Amino acid sequence: MTRTSSAESTGETLAWLSGFTPGAGPRYAQLATFIERAIATGALRPGDRLPPQRMLADLLGVNLTTVTRGLNEAHRRHLIESRGPLGTFVAPSRVELAQLVDLSMNIPPPPADVDLEALLRDGMSQVLIRSDIDLLMTYHLGGGSKADRHAGAQWLRPVIGAVDPAKVVVCPGAQSALAALILSATQAGDVILTEPLVYPGLPLVARQLGRRVECVATDADGMRPDMLEAACREHDARLLYLNPTLQNPTAATMPESRRLAIGAIAARFAVRIVEDDPYWRFAEDAPPPFARLVPQQTYYLSTLSKCLSPGLRTAYLVLPDAQSEAPFLASLRSLSLMATPLTTALVAQWMHDGSAAQLLAGVQAEARSRQQLARRILGGAAHAGSVKSTGSAGGIHVWHVLPDHWSANELTAFARSEGLVVAPASAFHSGRQAPNAVRISLGGCAGRSELTAALRKLADMLERRPHSDTAIVV
């Protein structure tokens, strides 16, 4: 059955048509974006009929050719469909067979107003002009060149303050850096202390290297100092792993007072802190990192994969002292010989010419918009006050506590059967009883319209109850 747009039927100006934005691309492309945005917000729904092209041209103050090109672009994006003499209609939602919408992988969202292709093209052009090609294409000693280390120190300065570039080690991603750090700073059988909910890569690499992970109880502010002190006495631990800002997966941020208390205990028991800090730049009014508060006690790890792009495969590790470098680099070389010289040269170029800051600002803006979207949609999924989402105005994931009628594993399985992938709490939990919650990542969808559809679908699932009859009849 064909529906007529309510705005059209009343003769009112169509609310989803907004004014063109100078510098935001060709007007025909902006028209297609108007339609896409209206579908995402619900202003246009499948089956709504669009006004005739001449009416659109009059409303927008453009010529007919521009409108025709805009509708062709909307067709290309599968937003609308033509039905001959009946007119042009909003297309039904596409069903992509064997394709899942992934809300489980934490990656930075693609920024709407940054031309990444242009940044790559211009950055690589400058690298090739300024660099010796033979040096870019040969083996390099691990840890990064002097220029790479200076670029890392420049990048980290707004977060942890001035740092000696000699203490900055360039690594091919955070996971290899974490593995090398555990290998160099601990022995087989040693204990690594963590919170019960932890980045899954930590226990994975600890098990592979024959180390033990022991959990320390937490409260609303994070790891409890009294329980940390007890764990230090019991286990004679060498490392304490923390992700204190927009923690993965809970999106919680540890206050400064708690950081100072934990830092004091770590210093007293000679336990080094591994501060995994990929999200600090997304947080509003984030407390100082441990690397500022207790730098002599802290290995500070910061990856570009969560705030710029995973494709850069670059992370920076700030060492607490010069004596740590040689054993760390030896361990890193046993796992990954070097970071890719071409990529690290591009990163250094972006740091110096402002491209990295431009890309970061775009990612931060997009993350804030997606957080607002998630709060608006998932906030409507509350069931008898039992649903809770936690996140930040600019983080790239939210932590969603489920209503009593869903278990995390049931919801995860059902969502997958419906084409959505979310991460259950059990994927992050190293203790006995995982909380009944899921982590929802906001960066995996290419556009906000796709994310909107996925979040609405998830919100609808949360309102429903699991099927009691799971028998399969064929």
Secondary structure, 3 states (H helix, E strand, C coil): CCCCCHHHHCCCCCCCCCCCCCCCCCHHHHHHHHHHHHHHHCCCCCCCECCCHHHHHHHHCCCHHHHHHHHHHHHHCCCEEECHHHCEEECCCCCCCCCCEECCCCCCCCCCCCCHHHHHHHHHHHHHHHCCHHHHCCCCCCECCHHHHHHHHHHHHHHHCCCCHHHEEEECCHHHHHHHHHHHHCCCCCEEEECCECCCHHHHHHHHCCCEEEECCEECCEECHHHHHHHHHHHCCCEEEECCCCCCCCCCCCCHHHHHHHHHHHHHCCCEEEEECCCHHHCCCCCCCHHHHCHHHEEEEEECCCCCCHHHCCEEEECCCHHHHHHHHHHHHHHCCCCCHHHHHHHHHHHHHCHHHHHHHHHHHHHHHHHHHHHHHHHCCCCCCCCEEECCCCCCEEEEECCCCCCHHHHHHHHHHCCEECEEHHHCECCCCCCCEEEEECCCCCCHHHHHHHHHHHHHHHHCCCCCCCCCCC
